[in-house]
Amino acid sequence: MSLMYAATNLGLETHPMNGFDHEAVRKGFKIPDNYWIPLLLAMGHMKPGLELQSAKWRKTYNEIVVSF
């Protein structure tokens, strides 16, 4: 998160990614087996004129929690 804040402070956009092929990343970047890869972080300048979609909606507490 600190890296994301620092990048934003420099005018960069970031996006964390999970659900990737760990072994392919390890092989592609020659990462030794004794390192754990928790996530990938895309970082860069946003394409001028690009419009982002709105954030996904989330259910409310009452829609999720069921009391008995």
mmCIF file of the N, C-alpha and C atoms, coordinates in Angstrom:
data_MODEL
# 
_entry.id   MODEL 
# 
loop_
_atom_site.group_PDB 
_atom_site.id 
_atom_site.type_symbol 
_atom_site.label_atom_id 
_atom_site.label_alt_id 
_atom_site.label_comp_id 
_atom_site.label_asym_id 
_atom_site.label_entity_id 
_atom_site.label_seq_id 
_atom_site.pdbx_PDB_ins_code 
_atom_site.Cartn_x 
_atom_site.Cartn_y 
_atom_site.Cartn_z 
_atom_site.occupancy 
_atom_site.B_iso_or_equiv 
_atom_site.pdbx_formal_charge 
_atom_site.auth_seq_id 
_atom_site.auth_comp_id 
_atom_site.auth_asym_id 
_atom_site.auth_atom_id 
_atom_site.pdbx_PDB_model_num 
ATOM 1   N N  . MET A 1 1  ? 0.819   -1.171  0.000   1.00 0.00 ? 1  MET A N  1 
ATOM 2   C CA . MET A 1 1  ? 0.000   0.000   0.000   1.00 0.00 ? 1  MET A CA 1 
ATOM 3   C C  . MET A 1 1  ? 0.874   1.250   0.000   1.00 0.00 ? 1  MET A C  1 
ATOM 4   N N  . SER A 1 2  ? 1.982   1.207   0.724   1.00 0.00 ? 2  SER A N  1 
ATOM 5   C CA . SER A 1 2  ? 2.874   2.372   0.751   1.00 0.00 ? 2  SER A CA 1 
ATOM 6   C C  . SER A 1 2  ? 3.423   2.675   -0.634  1.00 0.00 ? 2  SER A C  1 
ATOM 7   N N  . LEU A 1 3  ? 3.744   1.631   -1.390  1.00 0.00 ? 3  LEU A N  1 
ATOM 8   C CA . LEU A 1 3  ? 4.238   1.827   -2.753  1.00 0.00 ? 3  LEU A CA 1 
ATOM 9   C C  . LEU A 1 3  ? 3.148   2.464   -3.618  1.00 0.00 ? 3  LEU A C  1 
ATOM 10  N N  . MET A 1 4  ? 1.907   2.059   -3.412  1.00 0.00 ? 4  MET A N  1 
ATOM 11  C CA . MET A 1 4  ? 0.799   2.625   -4.183  1.00 0.00 ? 4  MET A CA 1 
ATOM 12  C C  . MET A 1 4  ? 0.595   4.094   -3.830  1.00 0.00 ? 4  MET A C  1 
ATOM 13  N N  . TYR A 1 5  ? 0.691   4.430   -2.540  1.00 0.00 ? 5  TYR A N  1 
ATOM 14  C CA . TYR A 1 5  ? 0.569   5.831   -2.131  1.00 0.00 ? 5  TYR A CA 1 
ATOM 15  C C  . TYR A 1 5  ? 1.703   6.671   -2.718  1.00 0.00 ? 5  TYR A C  1 
ATOM 16  N N  . ALA A 1 6  ? 2.921   6.133   -2.677  1.00 0.00 ? 6  ALA A N  1 
ATOM 17  C CA . ALA A 1 6  ? 4.072   6.868   -3.204  1.00 0.00 ? 6  ALA A CA 1 
ATOM 18  C C  . ALA A 1 6  ? 3.908   7.104   -4.709  1.00 0.00 ? 6  ALA A C  1 
ATOM 19  N N  . ALA A 1 7  ? 3.444   6.082   -5.442  1.00 0.00 ? 7  ALA A N  1 
ATOM 20  C CA . ALA A 1 7  ? 3.245   6.214   -6.884  1.00 0.00 ? 7  ALA A CA 1 
ATOM 21  C C  . ALA A 1 7  ? 2.175   7.259   -7.187  1.00 0.00 ? 7  ALA A C  1 
ATOM 22  N N  . THR A 1 8  ? 1.083   7.233   -6.435  1.00 0.00 ? 8  THR A N  1 
ATOM 23  C CA . THR A 1 8  ? 0.010   8.214   -6.622  1.00 0.00 ? 8  THR A CA 1 
ATOM 24  C C  . THR A 1 8  ? 0.528   9.623   -6.371  1.00 0.00 ? 8  THR A C  1 
ATOM 25  N N  . ASN A 1 9  ? 1.377   9.765   -5.368  1.00 0.00 ? 9  ASN A N  1 
ATOM 26  C CA . ASN A 1 9  ? 1.966   11.064  -5.062  1.00 0.00 ? 9  ASN A CA 1 
ATOM 27  C C  . ASN A 1 9  ? 2.820   11.581  -6.225  1.00 0.00 ? 9  ASN A C  1 
ATOM 28  N N  . LEU A 1 10 ? 3.355   10.675  -7.027  1.00 0.00 ? 10 LEU A N  1 
ATOM 29  C CA . LEU A 1 10 ? 4.172   11.042  -8.183  1.00 0.00 ? 10 LEU A CA 1 
ATOM 30  C C  . LEU A 1 10 ? 3.330   11.169  -9.462  1.00 0.00 ? 10 LEU A C  1 
ATOM 31  N N  . GLY A 1 11 ? 1.998   11.065  -9.328  1.00 0.00 ? 11 GLY A N  1 
ATOM 32  C CA . GLY A 1 11 ? 1.122   11.212  -10.484 1.00 0.00 ? 11 GLY A CA 1 
ATOM 33  C C  . GLY A 1 11 ? 0.909   9.942   -11.277 1.00 0.00 ? 11 GLY A C  1 
ATOM 34  N N  . LEU A 1 12 ? 1.241   8.798   -10.699 1.00 0.00 ? 12 LEU A N  1 
ATOM 35  C CA . LEU A 1 12 ? 1.061   7.519   -11.382 1.00 0.00 ? 12 LEU A CA 1 
ATOM 36  C C  . LEU A 1 12 ? -0.203  6.827   -10.896 1.00 0.00 ? 12 LEU A C  1 
ATOM 37  N N  . GLU A 1 13 ? -0.761  5.980   -11.729 1.00 0.00 ? 13 GLU A N  1 
ATOM 38  C CA . GLU A 1 13 ? -1.900  5.148   -11.349 1.00 0.00 ? 13 GLU A CA 1 
ATOM 39  C C  . GLU A 1 13 ? -1.367  3.756   -11.032 1.00 0.00 ? 13 GLU A C  1 
ATOM 40  N N  . THR A 1 14 ? -2.016  3.053   -10.108 1.00 0.00 ? 14 THR A N  1 
ATOM 41  C CA . THR A 1 14 ? -1.608  1.692   -9.763  1.00 0.00 ? 14 THR A CA 1 
ATOM 42  C C  . THR A 1 14 ? -2.824  0.782   -9.739  1.00 0.00 ? 14 THR A C  1 
ATOM 43  N N  . HIS A 1 15 ? -2.567  -0.505  -9.914  1.00 0.00 ? 15 HIS A N  1 
ATOM 44  C CA . HIS A 1 15 ? -3.638  -1.494  -9.831  1.00 0.00 ? 15 HIS A CA 1 
ATOM 45  C C  . HIS A 1 15 ? -3.039  -2.817  -9.369  1.00 0.00 ? 15 HIS A C  1 
ATOM 46  N N  . PRO A 1 16 ? -3.395  -3.273  -8.158  1.00 0.00 ? 16 PRO A N  1 
ATOM 47  C CA . PRO A 1 16 ? -2.889  -4.564  -7.691  1.00 0.00 ? 16 PRO A CA 1 
ATOM 48  C C  . PRO A 1 16 ? -3.630  -5.706  -8.378  1.00 0.00 ? 16 PRO A C  1 
ATOM 49  N N  . MET A 1 17 ? -2.918  -6.796  -8.622  1.00 0.00 ? 17 MET A N  1 
ATOM 50  C CA . MET A 1 17 ? -3.516  -7.940  -9.301  1.00 0.00 ? 17 MET A CA 1 
ATOM 51  C C  . MET A 1 17 ? -3.199  -9.216  -8.526  1.00 0.00 ? 17 MET A C  1 
ATOM 52  N N  . ASN A 1 18 ? -4.209  -10.070 -8.357  1.00 0.00 ? 18 ASN A N  1 
ATOM 53  C CA . ASN A 1 18 ? -3.968  -11.405 -7.829  1.00 0.00 ? 18 ASN A CA 1 
ATOM 54  C C  . ASN A 1 18 ? -4.625  -12.394 -8.776  1.00 0.00 ? 18 ASN A C  1 
ATOM 55  N N  . GLY A 1 19 ? -4.504  -13.658 -8.500  1.00 0.00 ? 19 GLY A N  1 
ATOM 56  C CA . GLY A 1 19 ? -5.087  -14.658 -9.384  1.00 0.00 ? 19 GLY A CA 1 
ATOM 57  C C  . GLY A 1 19 ? -4.262  -14.897 -10.635 1.00 0.00 ? 19 GLY A C  1 
ATOM 58  N N  . PHE A 1 20 ? -2.963  -14.631 -10.566 1.00 0.00 ? 20 PHE A N  1 
ATOM 59  C CA . PHE A 1 20 ? -2.085  -14.821 -11.719 1.00 0.00 ? 20 PHE A CA 1 
ATOM 60  C C  . PHE A 1 20 ? -1.356  -16.156 -11.611 1.00 0.00 ? 20 PHE A C  1 
ATOM 61  N N  . ASP A 1 21 ? -0.701  -16.558 -12.673 1.00 0.00 ? 21 ASP A N  1 
ATOM 62  C CA . ASP A 1 21 ? 0.061   -17.811 -12.712 1.00 0.00 ? 21 ASP A CA 1 
ATOM 63  C C  . ASP A 1 21 ? 1.410   -17.584 -12.036 1.00 0.00 ? 21 ASP A C  1 
ATOM 64  N N  . HIS A 1 22 ? 1.504   -17.976 -10.767 1.00 0.00 ? 22 HIS A N  1 
ATOM 65  C CA . HIS A 1 22 ? 2.718   -17.742 -9.982  1.00 0.00 ? 22 HIS A CA 1 
ATOM 66  C C  . HIS A 1 22 ? 3.967   -18.330 -10.639 1.00 0.00 ? 22 HIS A C  1 
ATOM 67  N N  . GLU A 1 23 ? 3.846   -19.544 -11.132 1.00 0.00 ? 23 GLU A N  1 
ATOM 68  C CA . GLU A 1 23 ? 5.017   -20.197 -11.730 1.00 0.00 ? 23 GLU A CA 1 
ATOM 69  C C  . GLU A 1 23 ? 5.469   -19.496 -13.006 1.00 0.00 ? 23 GLU A C  1 
ATOM 70  N N  . ALA A 1 24 ? 4.532   -19.020 -13.805 1.00 0.00 ? 24 ALA A N  1 
ATOM 71  C CA . ALA A 1 24 ? 4.894   -18.300 -15.035 1.00 0.00 ? 24 ALA A CA 1 
ATOM 72  C C  . ALA A 1 24 ? 5.600   -16.988 -14.687 1.00 0.00 ? 24 ALA A C  1 
ATOM 73  N N  . VAL A 1 25 ? 5.115   -16.294 -13.671 1.00 0.00 ? 25 VAL A N  1 
ATOM 74  C CA . VAL A 1 25 ? 5.757   -15.043 -13.245 1.00 0.00 ? 25 VAL A CA 1 
ATOM 75  C C  . VAL A 1 25 ? 7.147   -15.341 -12.682 1.00 0.00 ? 25 VAL A C  1 
ATOM 76  N N  . ARG A 1 26 ? 7.235   -16.370 -11.850 1.00 0.00 ? 26 ARG A N  1 
ATOM 77  C CA . ARG A 1 26 ? 8.527   -16.758 -11.270 1.00 0.00 ? 26 ARG A CA 1 
ATOM 78  C C  . ARG A 1 26 ? 9.551   -17.065 -12.369 1.00 0.00 ? 26 ARG A C  1 
ATOM 79  N N  . LYS A 1 27 ? 9.093   -17.810 -13.378 1.00 0.00 ? 27 LYS A N  1 
ATOM 80  C CA . LYS A 1 27 ? 9.977   -18.172 -14.489 1.00 0.00 ? 27 LYS A CA 1 
ATOM 81  C C  . LYS A 1 27 ? 10.314  -16.957 -15.352 1.00 0.00 ? 27 LYS A C  1 
ATOM 82  N N  . GLY A 1 28 ? 9.310   -16.152 -15.683 1.00 0.00 ? 28 GLY A N  1 
ATOM 83  C CA . GLY A 1 28 ? 9.499   -14.986 -16.553 1.00 0.00 ? 28 GLY A CA 1 
ATOM 84  C C  . GLY A 1 28 ? 10.444  -13.941 -15.980 1.00 0.00 ? 28 GLY A C  1 
ATOM 85  N N  . PHE A 1 29 ? 10.398  -13.770 -14.656 1.00 0.00 ? 29 PHE A N  1 
ATOM 86  C CA . PHE A 1 29 ? 11.247  -12.773 -14.009 1.00 0.00 ? 29 PHE A CA 1 
ATOM 87  C C  . PHE A 1 29 ? 12.437  -13.388 -13.279 1.00 0.00 ? 29 PHE A C  1 
ATOM 88  N N  . LYS A 1 30 ? 12.607  -14.719 -13.450 1.00 0.00 ? 30 LYS A N  1 
ATOM 89  C CA . LYS A 1 30 ? 13.725  -15.451 -12.826 1.00 0.00 ? 30 LYS A CA 1 
ATOM 90  C C  . LYS A 1 30 ? 13.760  -15.226 -11.312 1.00 0.00 ? 30 LYS A C  1 
ATOM 91  N N  . ILE A 1 31 ? 12.608  -15.395 -10.672 1.00 0.00 ? 31 ILE A N  1 
ATOM 92  C CA . ILE A 1 31 ? 12.485  -15.217 -9.226  1.00 0.00 ? 31 ILE A CA 1 
ATOM 93  C C  . ILE A 1 31 ? 12.804  -16.550 -8.553  1.00 0.00 ? 31 ILE A C  1 
ATOM 94  N N  . PRO A 1 32 ? 13.755  -16.578 -7.623  1.00 0.00 ? 32 PRO A N  1 
ATOM 95  C CA . PRO A 1 32 ? 14.109  -17.825 -6.931  1.00 0.00 ? 32 PRO A CA 1 
ATOM 96  C C  . PRO A 1 32 ? 12.926  -18.406 -6.151  1.00 0.00 ? 32 PRO A C  1 
ATOM 97  N N  . ASP A 1 33 ? 12.957  -19.720 -5.942  1.00 0.00 ? 33 ASP A N  1 
ATOM 98  C CA . ASP A 1 33 ? 11.877  -20.422 -5.251  1.00 0.00 ? 33 ASP A CA 1 
ATOM 99  C C  . ASP A 1 33 ? 11.698  -19.977 -3.802  1.00 0.00 ? 33 ASP A C  1 
ATOM 100 N N  . ASN A 1 34 ? 12.726  -19.405 -3.198  1.00 0.00 ? 34 ASN A N  1 
ATOM 101 C CA . ASN A 1 34 ? 12.605  -19.022 -1.790  1.00 0.00 ? 34 ASN A CA 1 
ATOM 102 C C  . ASN A 1 34 ? 11.911  -17.674 -1.593  1.00 0.00 ? 34 ASN A C  1 
ATOM 103 N N  . TYR A 1 35 ? 11.392  -17.068 -2.675  1.00 0.00 ? 35 TYR A N  1 
ATOM 104 C CA . TYR A 1 35 ? 10.618  -15.825 -2.578  1.00 0.00 ? 35 TYR A CA 1 
ATOM 105 C C  . TYR A 1 35 ? 9.150   -16.112 -2.840  1.00 0.00 ? 35 TYR A C  1 
ATOM 106 N N  . TRP A 1 36 ? 8.272   -15.466 -2.083  1.00 0.00 ? 36 TRP A N  1 
ATOM 107 C CA . TRP A 1 36 ? 6.832   -15.607 -2.236  1.00 0.00 ? 36 TRP A CA 1 
ATOM 108 C C  . TRP A 1 36 ? 6.321   -14.373 -2.981  1.00 0.00 ? 36 TRP A C  1 
ATOM 109 N N  . ILE A 1 37 ? 5.433   -14.562 -3.950  1.00 0.00 ? 37 ILE A N  1 
ATOM 110 C CA . ILE A 1 37 ? 4.886   -13.458 -4.747  1.00 0.00 ? 37 ILE A CA 1 
ATOM 111 C C  . ILE A 1 37 ? 3.438   -13.233 -4.297  1.00 0.00 ? 37 ILE A C  1 
ATOM 112 N N  . PRO A 1 38 ? 3.193   -12.242 -3.448  1.00 0.00 ? 38 PRO A N  1 
ATOM 113 C CA . PRO A 1 38 ? 1.831   -12.036 -2.951  1.00 0.00 ? 38 PRO A CA 1 
ATOM 114 C C  . PRO A 1 38 ? 0.892   -11.401 -3.976  1.00 0.00 ? 38 PRO A C  1 
ATOM 115 N N  . LEU A 1 39 ? 1.430   -10.527 -4.850  1.00 0.00 ? 39 LEU A N  1 
ATOM 116 C CA . LEU A 1 39 ? 0.608   -9.872  -5.855  1.00 0.00 ? 39 LEU A CA 1 
ATOM 117 C C  . LEU A 1 39 ? 1.496   -9.227  -6.896  1.00 0.00 ? 39 LEU A C  1 
ATOM 118 N N  . LEU A 1 40 ? 0.897   -8.830  -7.994  1.00 0.00 ? 40 LEU A N  1 
ATOM 119 C CA . LEU A 1 40 ? 1.577   -8.032  -9.008  1.00 0.00 ? 40 LEU A CA 1 
ATOM 120 C C  . LEU A 1 40 ? 0.984   -6.633  -8.937  1.00 0.00 ? 40 LEU A C  1 
ATOM 121 N N  . LEU A 1 41 ? 1.780   -5.639  -9.264  1.00 0.00 ? 41 LEU A N  1 
ATOM 122 C CA . LEU A 1 41 ? 1.303   -4.264  -9.207  1.00 0.00 ? 41 LEU A CA 1 
ATOM 123 C C  . LEU A 1 41 ? 1.587   -3.579  -10.535 1.00 0.00 ? 41 LEU A C  1 
ATOM 124 N N  . ALA A 1 42 ? 0.503   -3.272  -11.265 1.00 0.00 ? 42 ALA A N  1 
ATOM 125 C CA . ALA A 1 42 ? 0.644   -2.496  -12.498 1.00 0.00 ? 42 ALA A CA 1 
ATOM 126 C C  . ALA A 1 42 ? 0.770   -1.029  -12.103 1.00 0.00 ? 42 ALA A C  1 
ATOM 127 N N  . MET A 1 43 ? 1.659   -0.325  -12.769 1.00 0.00 ? 43 MET A N  1 
ATOM 128 C CA . MET A 1 43 ? 1.903   1.068   -12.422 1.00 0.00 ? 43 MET A CA 1 
ATOM 129 C C  . MET A 1 43 ? 2.242   1.843   -13.686 1.00 0.00 ? 43 MET A C  1 
ATOM 130 N N  . GLY A 1 44 ? 1.684   3.036   -13.827 1.00 0.00 ? 44 GLY A N  1 
ATOM 131 C CA . GLY A 1 44 ? 2.008   3.858   -14.984 1.00 0.00 ? 44 GLY A CA 1 
ATOM 132 C C  . GLY A 1 44 ? 1.092   5.055   -15.096 1.00 0.00 ? 44 GLY A C  1 
ATOM 133 N N  . HIS A 1 45 ? 1.212   5.752   -16.208 1.00 0.00 ? 45 HIS A N  1 
ATOM 134 C CA . HIS A 1 45 ? 0.371   6.914   -16.468 1.00 0.00 ? 45 HIS A CA 1 
ATOM 135 C C  . HIS A 1 45 ? -0.884  6.458   -17.207 1.00 0.00 ? 45 HIS A C  1 
ATOM 136 N N  . MET A 1 46 ? -2.027  7.025   -16.843 1.00 0.00 ? 46 MET A N  1 
ATOM 137 C CA . MET A 1 46 ? -3.274  6.664   -17.500 1.00 0.00 ? 46 MET A CA 1 
ATOM 138 C C  . MET A 1 46 ? -3.306  7.275   -18.901 1.00 0.00 ? 46 MET A C  1 
ATOM 139 N N  . LYS A 1 47 ? -3.847  6.525   -19.838 1.00 0.00 ? 47 LYS A N  1 
ATOM 140 C CA . LYS A 1 47 ? -3.980  6.976   -21.216 1.00 0.00 ? 47 LYS A CA 1 
ATOM 141 C C  . LYS A 1 47 ? -4.880  8.217   -21.257 1.00 0.00 ? 47 LYS A C  1 
ATOM 142 N N  . PRO A 1 48 ? -4.433  9.293   -21.883 1.00 0.00 ? 48 PRO A N  1 
ATOM 143 C CA . PRO A 1 48 ? -5.250  10.507  -21.957 1.00 0.00 ? 48 PRO A CA 1 
ATOM 144 C C  . PRO A 1 48 ? -6.609  10.232  -22.599 1.00 0.00 ? 48 PRO A C  1 
ATOM 145 N N  . GLY A 1 49 ? -7.660  10.779  -22.002 1.00 0.00 ? 49 GLY A N  1 
ATOM 146 C CA . GLY A 1 49 ? -9.007  10.612  -22.535 1.00 0.00 ? 49 GLY A CA 1 
ATOM 147 C C  . GLY A 1 49 ? -9.697  9.327   -22.120 1.00 0.00 ? 49 GLY A C  1 
ATOM 148 N N  . LEU A 1 50 ? -9.003  8.455   -21.403 1.00 0.00 ? 50 LEU A N  1 
ATOM 149 C CA . LEU A 1 50 ? -9.587  7.187   -20.983 1.00 0.00 ? 50 LEU A CA 1 
ATOM 150 C C  . LEU A 1 50 ? -10.586 7.421   -19.859 1.00 0.00 ? 50 LEU A C  1 
ATOM 151 N N  . GLU A 1 51 ? -11.775 6.834   -19.986 1.00 0.00 ? 51 GLU A N  1 
ATOM 152 C CA . GLU A 1 51 ? -12.783 6.937   -18.939 1.00 0.00 ? 51 GLU A CA 1 
ATOM 153 C C  . GLU A 1 51 ? -12.879 5.605   -18.217 1.00 0.00 ? 51 GLU A C  1 
ATOM 154 N N  . LEU A 1 52 ? -12.756 5.643   -16.905 1.00 0.00 ? 52 LEU A N  1 
ATOM 155 C CA . LEU A 1 52 ? -12.851 4.429   -16.106 1.00 0.00 ? 52 LEU A CA 1 
ATOM 156 C C  . LEU A 1 52 ? -14.300 4.107   -15.807 1.00 0.00 ? 52 LEU A C  1 
ATOM 157 N N  . GLN A 1 53 ? -14.588 2.817   -15.712 1.00 0.00 ? 53 GLN A N  1 
ATOM 158 C CA . GLN A 1 53 ? -15.925 2.404   -15.304 1.00 0.00 ? 53 GLN A CA 1 
ATOM 159 C C  . GLN A 1 53 ? -16.070 2.667   -13.816 1.00 0.00 ? 53 GLN A C  1 
ATOM 160 N N  . SER A 1 54 ? -17.295 2.853   -13.370 1.00 0.00 ? 54 SER A N  1 
ATOM 161 C CA . SER A 1 54 ? -17.515 3.080   -11.941 1.00 0.00 ? 54 SER A CA 1 
ATOM 162 C C  . SER A 1 54 ? -17.137 1.834   -11.154 1.00 0.00 ? 54 SER A C  1 
ATOM 163 N N  . ALA A 1 55 ? -16.822 2.051   -9.884  1.00 0.00 ? 55 ALA A N  1 
ATOM 164 C CA . ALA A 1 55 ? -16.442 0.937   -9.018  1.00 0.00 ? 55 ALA A CA 1 
ATOM 165 C C  . ALA A 1 55 ? -17.606 -0.043  -8.889  1.00 0.00 ? 55 ALA A C  1 
ATOM 166 N N  . LYS A 1 56 ? -17.274 -1.314  -8.679  1.00 0.00 ? 56 LYS A N  1 
ATOM 167 C CA . LYS A 1 56 ? -18.322 -2.317  -8.517  1.00 0.00 ? 56 LYS A CA 1 
ATOM 168 C C  . LYS A 1 56 ? -19.160 -1.986  -7.286  1.00 0.00 ? 56 LYS A C  1 
ATOM 169 N N  . TRP A 1 57 ? -20.406 -2.293  -7.340  1.00 0.00 ? 57 TRP A N  1 
ATOM 170 C CA . TRP A 1 57 ? -21.277 -2.059  -6.198  1.00 0.00 ? 57 TRP A CA 1 
ATOM 171 C C  . TRP A 1 57 ? -21.039 -3.151  -5.169  1.00 0.00 ? 57 TRP A C  1 
ATOM 172 N N  . ARG A 1 58 ? -21.316 -2.852  -3.967  1.00 0.00 ? 58 ARG A N  1 
ATOM 173 C CA . ARG A 1 58 ? -21.192 -3.831  -2.895  1.00 0.00 ? 58 ARG A CA 1 
ATOM 174 C C  . ARG A 1 58 ? -22.518 -3.940  -2.164  1.00 0.00 ? 58 ARG A C  1 
ATOM 175 N N  . LYS A 1 59 ? -22.800 -5.131  -1.679  1.00 0.00 ? 59 LYS A N  1 
ATOM 176 C CA . LYS A 1 59 ? -24.014 -5.338  -0.909  1.00 0.00 ? 59 LYS A CA 1 
ATOM 177 C C  . LYS A 1 59 ? -23.893 -4.645  0.438   1.00 0.00 ? 59 LYS A C  1 
ATOM 178 N N  . THR A 1 60 ? -25.021 -4.260  0.985   1.00 0.00 ? 60 THR A N  1 
ATOM 179 C CA . THR A 1 60 ? -25.029 -3.637  2.303   1.00 0.00 ? 60 THR A CA 1 
ATOM 180 C C  . THR A 1 60 ? -24.870 -4.706  3.378   1.00 0.00 ? 60 THR A C  1 
ATOM 181 N N  . TYR A 1 61 ? -24.600 -4.273  4.572   1.00 0.00 ? 61 TYR A N  1 
ATOM 182 C CA . TYR A 1 61 ? -24.460 -5.179  5.719   1.00 0.00 ? 61 TYR A CA 1 
ATOM 183 C C  . TYR A 1 61 ? -25.727 -6.035  5.880   1.00 0.00 ? 61 TYR A C  1 
ATOM 184 N N  . ASN A 1 62 ? -26.890 -5.397  5.785   1.00 0.00 ? 62 ASN A N  1 
ATOM 185 C CA . ASN A 1 62 ? -28.148 -6.121  5.969   1.00 0.00 ? 62 ASN A CA 1 
ATOM 186 C C  . ASN A 1 62 ? -28.444 -7.116  4.853   1.00 0.00 ? 62 ASN A C  1 
ATOM 187 N N  . GLU A 1 63 ? -27.869 -6.911  3.677   1.00 0.00 ? 63 GLU A N  1 
ATOM 188 C CA . GLU A 1 63 ? -28.053 -7.862  2.573   1.00 0.00 ? 63 GLU A CA 1 
ATOM 189 C C  . GLU A 1 63 ? -27.153 -9.088  2.742   1.00 0.00 ? 63 GLU A C  1 
ATOM 190 N N  . ILE A 1 64 ? -26.124 -8.976  3.538   1.00 0.00 ? 64 ILE A N  1 
ATOM 191 C CA . ILE A 1 64 ? -25.172 -10.065 3.711   1.00 0.00 ? 64 ILE A CA 1 
ATOM 192 C C  . ILE A 1 64 ? -25.397 -10.837 4.993   1.00 0.00 ? 64 ILE A C  1 
ATOM 193 N N  . VAL A 1 65 ? -25.600 -10.128 6.104   1.00 0.00 ? 65 VAL A N  1 
ATOM 194 C CA . VAL A 1 65 ? -25.697 -10.758 7.424   1.00 0.00 ? 65 VAL A CA 1 
ATOM 195 C C  . VAL A 1 65 ? -27.117 -11.211 7.697   1.00 0.00 ? 65 VAL A C  1 
ATOM 196 N N  . VAL A 1 66 ? -27.240 -12.457 8.108   1.00 0.00 ? 66 VAL A N  1 
ATOM 197 C CA . VAL A 1 66 ? -28.540 -13.027 8.455   1.00 0.00 ? 66 VAL A CA 1 
ATOM 198 C C  . VAL A 1 66 ? -28.533 -13.339 9.945   1.00 0.00 ? 66 VAL A C  1 
ATOM 199 N N  . SER A 1 67 ? -29.513 -12.829 10.655  1.00 0.00 ? 67 SER A N  1 
ATOM 200 C CA . SER A 1 67 ? -29.612 -13.073 12.092  1.00 0.00 ? 67 SER A CA 1 
ATOM 201 C C  . SER A 1 67 ? -30.717 -14.102 12.361  1.00 0.00 ? 67 SER A C  1 
ATOM 202 N N  . PHE A 1 68 ? -30.466 -14.984 13.302  1.00 0.00 ? 68 PHE A N  1 
ATOM 203 C CA . PHE A 1 68 ? -31.448 -15.998 13.683  1.00 0.00 ? 68 PHE A CA 1 
ATOM 204 C C  . PHE A 1 68 ? -31.917 -15.764 15.086  1.00 0.00 ? 68 PHE A C  1 
# 
